[in-house]
C-alpha cells in the first residue's frame, strides 16, 4: 500500500506539473520568432556564470549569501530526493546507505548543514520582507497575491526543512533505542536524541520517521506543482533565459528591418525601390500592442522574473517618483500572457478577448517615463530585458497611433525636417562656432 500510494502521488504530481509546463510553453510560443542560436560558446559561458554561478547576485553581497544558502540546499538536496524516490517505489529504507558507507554519511551530513543554512536564510528573507520592510520588497505592485506568494514559498521551505530533520532525527533515535548505534549524520545525531530521545517506543519513532518522510515528499510534490503559479518558476527558467539572453551591447537597440530598409532607400538617391532585394516580409504591425507582438524571448523573460525588484530600485524614473516600474512591466506581461493563453485554449487559437497589454495593463505614462538608460537590464540577476518590451510598446504608440507626448513632437518634427533634434537647418548647425 505504501508503494502504491507513493507511485500514484508521484505519477499525478509529475503529470500535472508537465501539463502546466506545457501550457506555459504554449503561452511563450504566442510570441514572435527570434533567432538566438548564434555564439553558442558565449551563451554557455553566460549561462554558467550568471545562472549557475549567481555572478550578478553578488552585486548585493548580503542578499547574495542568503540566496546562495537556499540555492545550494535546493540543488544538493536533489541527491537525497533520488533515494527517497527509490525507497518510495521499492519499499526499501535508505537504499544507498549500505553500499556507499562513509560517503553516504558525508553526503547526508552535508545536506543537513545546507538545510540549517537554508533555514537561517529563509528566516532572514521573511524578516527582510515583513519586519525590516525593505522598500523594493514592499512597493504597490507587490500588494496582495505577490506578497502572499513570496511568504508562502518561504514558509513551505521551513516546513520542508522541518520534515527532513523529523525524518532523520526520529530515525536516529530509533536506531539508538533498537541497537544503540548511530547513523552519524552530523546534525541529526544531536537533534534526534534531543527531540525524540524521551520516546521509548520503536513503533512511535517509526511513525514519526514516516511523518517526516511523507511530509518531505508531499512538500516536494506540492512545491513542484505550485511553481507554475508562482514567481519562483525562475528556478527552472533562469538557465534557458540566461542562455538566450541578448549578447549585443546594451545600448544597441533592435531595429525593425522593414523600417531600416525604407530609411536606406530614402538616404540613397541612386537606390531603386523596385530592384532592391529584401528577405524581410512587411511588418504586420509596427511595434507591439499585445503580447503576440512581442518576441518569445520577451515572454520567457516575464516567466523568469522573480520579482526581486532590483531593476525598479535602480530605475531613475521610479526613483524620482514617476509611474514606471520595470518589475511591474514584467509582471504585467506575465499576467497578460497567462490571461490570453487561457482564453485561446478555451475559445480557439484565433480568438481574441478584446484586451491588450498596452492600455489594459501598461499605461502610456509608464512607457514615456523610461529614459532607456538600461539600468534595469544591467541590474537583473538573470539578464531579463524589460527595456525591449518598453521600446516595442512605444513604437506602436508612435508609428501606429501617432500618440506622442507634446514634449517630443517638436523634436521629431525637427528630425524629420532638419535631420537633427534642433530647430536649425543643416547648413546653420555650426553657426555657434563663428565669432560675432
N, C-alpha and C positions, 0 to 999 in steps of 0.2 A: 504493500500500500504506500509506504514511504517513497519508493522509487516511482510508482505510478503517478502520485501527486506531483512529485518534482518534475517528471517528464512532461506532464500536461501543462504545468505552470511555465516551464521553460519554452515549450512549443508555442503556447498562446502569447507569451511575452515577446519572444523574438519575432513571431509573426506579426503582431500588432505594431511593433517597432519598425519592422521592414515596410509595412503598409504606410505608416506615417512618413518614413523617409522617401517612399515612392511619391507621395503627394507633394512633399517639399521639392523633389526633383522636378515634378511636373510644373510647379509654380515657378521655379528658376528658369525652366525652358519657355516660359511665356516671354522672356526677354529676347532681344535681337541677337543675332550671331556676332561673335567677336573672336578673332584668331589670336590666341595666346599660347601658341605651340612653339614659339621661337626660343632661342637661347636657353636650351634645356639645362645645361650645366649651371648657368647663373640662377635659374629658377630653383633647382635643387638646393643650391647653396643658400639662397634666400629663405627657403622653407626650413632648412635645418637650423639656421641661425635665429630666425625670427619666431617660428612656431615651436620647434623642439627646444631650442636653446634659450628662448624667452629674452632675447637680446634687448628689445626695446622696452621691456618691462622695467629694466634696471635704471631707466631714467629717473625713477622714483624708488629708491632702494628699500624703504620700509615696506611699502605695498608689495614690492617685488619679492622680498624674502618671505612675507606671509603667504603670497600666492604660490611661491615655489614649494613650500611645505605641503600644501594641498595638492598641487600638481604632481609632485614626486610621489606622494602617497597614492594618488589615483592611478598612476602608471604602474608602480611596483606592486600594488595590491592585486592587480590583474593576475599575477602569478598564483596567488592563493586562490583566486577565483577559479582557475583551471582545475585545481584539486577539488574544490567544492562541487564543481560540475561532475567530475568523475565519481566522487563519493555519492552524489545525489542519484546518479544513474546506475551505479553498480552496487550501492548499499554498503560500500566499504567505509572505513574510518581512517582518515589521514593516509590516503593511498600512497603518498610518496615518502612517508616518514622512515620506514624501514630500509627502503632501497637507497635513499640519499644520505641517511645518517646525520653526520655533523653538519653537512652543507644545508640540510633541511632545517636543522635547528638555527643555524645562522640566518637563513632566509626569513623564517617566521619572526625571529628576533628583530631583524632589520625592518620588517613590515610593522611590527609593534612600535618600534621607535618612531618611524614615519607617521604612524597613526596618532601617537601622542603629540608630535609636532603639528600635524594637521588639526588636531583638536584645539591646540593653542591658537593656530592661525584662524580657525573658524570662529572662535570666541572673539578674537581681535577684530575680525571683519564685522561681526554682529555689533560690537561696541562702536566701531567707526561709523556704522550706518545709523544706529539707534540711540547711542549715548553721546558720542562726540559730534554726531550730525555734520559730517564733512559737507561743505556747500555743494560740491559736484555730485554728491550722492543723495541730495535732498532737493533737487530742482523740480519745477512744476510738472515736467513731462514724466517724472517718475511717480507721481501721485497715483494711488490706487493699486492696480494689479502689478505694475513693475516693482514696486517696493515690496509687496507681499511675495512676489516671485523670488526676489533676492533673499529675503529672510527665510522663506520656506526651504530653499535649496540648502542653505546653511544649517537649518535645523535637521534636515534629512541626513546631512553629513555627520552631525553629532550622534544621531540615532544609530547610524551605520557603525560608527566607531564604538559606541556602547555595546552593540551586538557582537562585534569582534572580540572585545575583552570579556564579555559574558561567556561566549563560546570557549575561548582559550582559558579563562580563569576557572570556570566550572570543570573543564576537562583536567586541568592541573590539580584541582582539589580532589577530584575523583580518583586520579592516578595515585596521589599520595595516600588517600584513605584505603585504596584497594591493595597496593603493593609497596607503599612508602617510597615510590620512585618519583621522578620529575621529568617533564618534557624539556626543562632547562631553557624555556623561552625567556628572554631577558626581562620582560616586563611582567608577563602573566605568572611567572614563578613566584613573584612577590604579591601581585594583586590577587591571584587565585586564593591562596590561604587567607589573605586579609579579608576578602569579601565573602568567601564561601567556606572557610576553614571550620566554622562552627556547625556545619551541616554534616551529620554522621550517617546519612542515608545515601547509599550509592544511587538508588533509583531517583531520588530528588535531584542529585547532582547531574545525573544523566538528562533529566527533564530540562534543567537549567541550561545545560550544554546544547540541547536541541532547540531550546527557545532562542539562544544566541545564534545557532547555525541557521535556523529557518528565518529568524529576523534579519540576518545578514543577507541571505539570498533574496528574500522578499523585498528588502530595501533596494537591492541591486536591480531587480526587475522593475520596481516602481520608479526608481531613478531613471532607468533606461527609457521607459515609456513616457516619463514626464518631460524629458529633454526636448522632444519636438515641439512642445508648447512653451518652452522656456528660453530665456536668453542664454542659458548655458549650453545651447546647441553648438556654441563655438568650440566646445571640447573636440568635436569631430571636424567642424568646418574650418578651423584655424589652419590646418595643414594644406588642404587644397586652395584655400583662399590666399595664403601667402605664396604658394607655388605659382598661381596665376596672377599675382599682383603686377601692377604696372612697373616696368623696368626703366622706362624713359625718364629723363629729368622731370622733377615735379612741376616745374614751371612750363613744361611743354603741354599745351592744350591740344586735344584731338580735334582736327579739322574735319568738316563734312566734305567728302570727296566731290559731291555734286556742286557744292558752293565753290570749292577750290578750283575746279575746272572752269567754272564761269568767270572767276576772277582772273585766271590765267589768260583766258580768251580776251577779256577786256583790256588787260595790260599789254598784250602782244598785238600790235597793229597789223602784223603780217599773218596772224592766225586765221585759218578758215574754219568757222564753226561747224561746217558740214563735213570736213575731212579729218578733223581732229579725232583720233580714236579714243574711246573710253570703255573701260570694262565695268564701270560702275553704273548700276541701274539708277534712274531718278529716285530721289528720296521720296518715300511715301508721305513723310511728314518732316518738317524742319524742327529739330529739337524733340522734346518729349513732353507729352501731356499726361500720359499714364504709364504704368509700369511696363506695358507692352511696347513702349517706345524706348525703353532703356535696354542696355545690353545685359546678357545673362550674368556677366561679372558684377555689375552693379547690384543685381538681385541677390547674388551669392554674398556680396558684401553685407547686405541687410540681414541675412540669416546668420552671418558670422559675428555680428555686433553683440558684444557682451554688456553694453550699456554702462561701461565704466565711467564715461563722461570726461575722459582725458581730452578728447577733441574739443568739447564745449568749454572746458576750463581754460584752454589757451586761445580760444576764438576771440579776436579783438572786438568783433561786433557784439558778441554776447557779453564780454567784459564791460563794454560801455553802455550796456542796458538795452540793446536792440533785441528784436524778437528772435533772431537767428540762433538756433542751437544745432550744430552738426549731428549730435546724438539724436535729436528729435527727427531730423531728416531721415536717418537710417531706421528709426523705429516706425515712422510713418510709412516708409517704403515697405517694410516687412508686413505691417498691418494691412496695407492696401493689397499687397501681393496675396496674402492669405485670404482676404475677403474675395478678391476677384477669382482666385483659383478655385475656391469652394463654389462660387456662383457658376463658373463654367463647368465644373464637374456635375452639377445638378441640372443645368439647363442647356448644355452643349458647348462645344469649343468656340463657336462663332457668336455666342450670345454676349450681350453687353448689359451691365447693370445700371448704366446711366450715370455712374460716378467716375471720378478721375483722381489721380494723385495730386495734380495741381488744382487747387481750389477747394476740394473736399477735405484734403489732409494738410497740404502745404500752401501757405498763403504767399502772395506776391511780396508782401513786406519782408517776409523771411528771406526770400531769394535775393532781393535787391540790397539787403543788408550785408551780403557777403562781399569781402574785398578780394577774393581769390588769392589769398596770401599763402595757402597750402599748410597753414599751421596745424589744422585738424588732420591732414594726411600724414604729416611728419610725426605727429604725436601718437597716432593709433598703434597699439602694440601688435596688431596683426595686419597692418598695411591696408586697412579699409580706406576707401576714397569717396568721402561724401561730396567732394567738390565736383566730381564728374556728373553727379546727379543734379546738383545745383545749376551747373552750366547748361546741361541739356534742357532743364525746365525753363531757364531764362531764354535760351534760344527759341523755344516755342513762343514765349511771350513776345519776343521782338520780331521774329521772322514770320510767324503765322498770324498773330493778333495785332501786331504793331502797338503793343501795350508796353509803353516805355515811360519811366518816370520823367517828369518835365525837366528835372535837372540834367538828364542825359540827352534830351532832344537836341539842344544846341550843339553839343559836342558831336553827335552823329551827323547832324546837318553839315557841320564844318568838315568832317571827314569825307562826306560824300562830295561836297563842292570843292574843297581845297586840298584834299588828300592828307589832312592833318587835323588834330583836335582844335587848333587855334583859328581865330577868325581873320586870317591873313591869306592873301593869295600866295602861291608858291614862290613867285618872284620877289616877294616882300619879306620873306622869313628872316633874312639876315640884316634887315634894316637896323635892328637894335645894336648891331656892332659898329655902325657908322658913327663918326664923330659929328656932333651938332655943328 
